[in-house]
């Protein structure tokens, strides 16, 4: 899968199972790439204090995706499922 390709519905659902369709549409509206969605998944799923700065300093599409996911209280797929 090409990480610079614009994300599609299936990409969002794969990374964030159980996500509501209206939230998927909102995320797709950011025109985030697959790589940005994967980064958001890693940042949300890892509570390491060292990544807290990365979450706060995210910009562009990544920042918007993180905000959408946080407001919808969406968590990434469990690493064991990957």
trRosetta pair geometry for C-beta under 8 A, 3 or more apart (Angstrom, degrees):
i j d omega theta_ij theta_ji phi_ij phi_ji
1 5 7.4 -110 176 37 75 129
1 11 7.8 142 -167 -107 143 110
1 34 5.9 -131 149 161 115 164
2 5 4.2 87 87 -21 105 111
2 34 6.9 117 92 34 52 137
3 33 6.3 68 157 143 57 119
3 34 5.2 -121 -134 83 44 99
3 35 3.3 68 173 -64 102 104
3 38 6.9 -61 -132 21 105 137
4 33 5.4 -41 -147 -150 32 146
4 34 7.6 -38 6 39 13 91
4 35 6.3 4 -70 -2 46 128
5 33 6.3 120 69 -151 32 88
5 34 5.5 24 65 -5 83 115
6 31 5.9 -53 -131 -162 114 69
6 32 7.6 112 -149 83 65 34
6 33 6.1 -78 -100 -104 34 58
6 34 7.8 84 127 -28 11 75
7 11 4.4 -130 -156 81 86 141
7 12 6.0 89 157 -51 126 85
7 27 7.3 -48 92 135 142 105
7 28 6.6 -130 92 -107 96 70
7 32 5.3 2 7 90 126 82
7 33 6.2 129 -34 179 83 16
7 34 5.2 141 -88 -75 77 55
7 36 7.4 -99 -33 61 122 95
7 37 5.0 91 -93 -27 146 137
8 11 5.1 103 52 1 64 103
8 12 7.6 -131 99 -3 36 87
8 28 7.6 34 -140 -115 27 117
9 12 6.0 -61 -156 35 32 108
9 13 6.3 22 155 -12 68 111
9 24 5.7 54 -135 167 77 134
9 28 6.8 -20 -74 -69 64 139
10 13 5.8 -58 -143 42 32 108
10 14 6.0 39 156 -26 67 108
11 14 5.7 -54 -147 33 27 114
11 15 6.5 12 160 -7 62 110
11 34 5.3 -106 -150 -112 148 91
11 37 6.0 113 143 64 111 163
12 15 6.3 -68 -151 43 27 101
12 16 6.0 -35 171 38 67 107
12 19 6.3 -92 146 70 99 154
12 24 4.8 142 102 -132 149 90
12 27 5.5 134 -119 86 137 143
12 28 6.9 -85 -35 -56 145 88
12 37 6.4 -116 -95 -137 62 146
13 16 6.8 -80 -125 67 22 68
13 17 6.6 56 177 -104 65 48
13 19 6.2 -138 -106 44 58 108
13 24 6.7 -2 -57 -103 83 135
14 17 7.7 0 -151 -65 16 77
14 77 7.4 -54 153 -25 49 147
15 37 5.4 162 26 152 166 110
15 38 6.7 -131 -109 -90 139 54
15 40 7.9 80 146 77 143 97
15 41 4.7 -105 -172 -76 115 139
15 76 5.9 -48 169 -139 80 92
15 77 6.0 -130 -167 0 32 107
16 19 4.3 52 116 -45 109 128
16 41 7.1 -140 -59 -98 84 100
16 69 7.0 -129 -109 -122 150 113
16 74 5.1 26 -164 170 130 125
16 75 7.5 156 -135 86 86 29
16 76 6.0 -73 -90 -114 72 49
16 77 6.8 -130 -87 -34 24 79
17 77 5.3 78 -4 -92 102 96
17 81 7.8 -51 -13 124 141 163
18 74 7.9 177 88 -133 89 90
19 23 5.2 -115 179 83 97 124
19 24 5.7 116 118 -59 119 89
19 72 7.3 56 -143 131 87 145
19 74 5.5 31 -104 -127 96 137
20 23 4.6 88 64 7 85 105
20 24 7.2 -147 98 -8 44 85
20 72 6.9 -140 29 -159 109 131
21 24 5.4 -51 -148 33 38 115
21 25 6.4 39 154 -20 68 102
22 25 5.6 -48 -149 34 35 114
22 26 6.5 39 149 -21 63 103
23 26 5.4 -49 -148 34 36 114
23 27 6.4 36 152 -18 66 103
23 68 6.5 143 -159 163 87 106
23 69 7.8 94 -180 -96 124 51
23 72 4.7 54 -113 -104 140 165
23 74 6.6 149 158 -47 156 142
24 27 5.8 -56 -150 38 31 109
24 28 6.2 30 153 -18 66 107
25 28 5.7 -54 -145 39 30 111
25 29 6.4 41 151 -29 62 104
26 29 5.6 -51 -156 26 31 119
26 30 7.6 38 147 -26 58 94
26 68 5.3 174 120 -142 120 135
27 30 5.9 -46 -167 16 41 113
27 32 6.5 -52 175 26 82 128
27 37 7.5 72 171 -103 129 108
27 65 5.7 60 -138 -124 95 87
27 68 5.5 -178 -78 100 78 156
27 69 7.6 51 -88 -57 121 84
28 31 7.6 45 171 -72 47 37
28 32 7.9 -105 -114 34 28 86
30 61 4.8 125 152 -143 111 87
30 64 4.6 171 -122 100 132 132
30 65 5.7 -145 64 -62 166 81
30 68 7.4 -126 -37 -16 134 143
31 61 6.3 -103 79 -105 67 133
32 36 4.2 -123 -169 87 99 133
32 37 5.7 116 125 -52 125 82
32 40 7.7 -1 -174 -17 155 135
32 61 4.0 163 -94 163 79 126
32 62 7.0 117 -128 -71 116 46
32 64 7.5 -154 -60 73 113 103
32 65 5.1 40 -70 -59 159 131
33 36 4.7 102 52 4 74 100
33 37 7.2 -136 98 -1 43 84
33 61 7.3 104 5 91 70 154
34 37 5.7 -55 -152 37 34 111
34 38 6.4 34 150 -19 66 105
35 38 5.6 -53 -147 37 32 111
35 39 6.3 35 152 -20 65 104
36 39 5.5 -49 -146 35 34 114
36 40 6.4 37 152 -20 64 102
36 60 8.0 -99 -124 106 139 107
36 61 5.1 9 -177 103 165 115
36 62 4.9 -131 -155 -77 101 81
36 65 6.2 138 142 4 106 152
37 40 5.6 -51 -148 35 34 113
37 41 6.4 38 151 -22 64 104
37 65 6.5 -135 -98 -162 61 158
38 41 5.5 -50 -149 34 34 116
38 42 6.5 33 153 -17 65 104
39 42 5.8 -55 -149 37 32 110
39 43 6.2 29 155 -17 66 108
39 62 5.8 -36 93 -124 129 124
40 43 5.8 -56 -143 40 30 109
40 44 6.1 23 160 -14 66 110
40 62 6.0 -170 -65 -150 92 75
40 65 4.6 -86 -80 115 156 123
40 66 5.4 -153 -132 -72 102 74
40 69 6.3 141 167 -5 125 151
40 76 7.7 158 115 -71 72 116
41 44 6.1 -60 -143 41 25 105
41 45 5.9 11 163 -10 63 120
41 76 3.8 106 -153 -113 83 140
41 77 7.2 -7 -154 28 126 78
42 45 6.0 -66 -136 45 23 104
42 46 5.9 0 172 -1 65 118
42 51 7.9 -133 135 -142 87 150
42 76 7.6 36 -48 -25 26 171
43 46 6.6 -67 -132 44 19 94
43 51 5.9 -170 -132 168 69 123
43 54 6.1 -134 -115 109 114 111
43 55 5.1 147 180 -86 120 88
43 58 7.2 18 -126 -61 174 138
43 66 6.6 -39 93 -104 137 122
44 55 8.0 113 -74 -111 51 121
44 66 7.1 -178 -63 -129 102 83
44 69 6.2 -74 -82 126 152 144
44 70 7.9 -155 -111 -71 114 77
44 74 7.8 -6 -179 102 163 73
44 75 6.1 -170 145 -138 119 56
44 76 5.3 136 80 -18 113 103
45 75 6.8 104 -90 -177 74 85
45 76 4.2 -62 -56 49 116 125
45 79 6.9 132 162 -48 143 94
46 51 5.4 72 101 19 112 162
47 51 7.9 -168 179 57 9 117
48 51 4.8 79 74 5 94 104
48 52 7.8 -135 103 -25 54 76
49 52 5.4 -26 -162 -7 48 120
50 53 7.3 -46 179 22 41 102
50 54 7.9 32 133 -5 62 109
51 54 4.8 -51 -160 38 63 118
51 55 6.2 67 142 -25 80 96
52 55 5.7 -52 -152 33 34 112
52 56 6.4 28 152 -14 66 107
53 56 5.7 -59 -147 41 33 109
53 57 5.8 12 161 -5 69 117
54 57 6.1 -65 -134 49 25 99
54 58 6.7 53 158 -56 61 86
55 58 6.1 -29 -157 -14 29 115
55 66 6.6 164 -155 -156 81 152
58 62 4.5 -115 -171 115 114 108
58 63 4.3 165 116 -78 92 73
58 66 5.6 91 77 1 157 147
59 62 6.8 45 63 56 36 100
59 63 5.1 -7 -133 -26 15 129
60 63 6.0 117 51 16 34 100
60 64 7.2 -72 136 0 36 99
61 64 5.6 -59 -148 40 36 110
61 65 6.0 36 155 -21 70 106
62 65 5.8 -53 -144 37 29 110
62 66 6.3 31 156 -19 64 106
63 66 5.8 -55 -148 36 29 111
63 67 6.4 29 154 -19 63 107
64 67 5.6 -54 -149 36 32 113
64 68 6.4 33 153 -20 66 104
65 68 5.7 -53 -148 35 32 111
65 69 6.2 28 156 -16 66 108
66 69 5.9 -57 -145 40 29 109
66 70 6.1 29 157 -20 65 109
67 70 5.8 -55 -143 37 28 111
67 71 6.3 24 159 -17 64 108
68 71 6.1 -59 -148 37 26 106
68 72 6.3 9 158 -4 64 113
69 72 6.0 -67 -144 48 28 101
69 74 4.4 -93 -154 62 78 108
70 73 7.3 26 -176 -77 33 39
70 74 7.9 -79 -52 39 20 75
77 81 5.0 -100 167 72 110 129
77 82 6.6 130 106 -66 120 80
78 81 4.9 90 69 -2 83 104
79 82 5.6 -38 -159 3 47 119
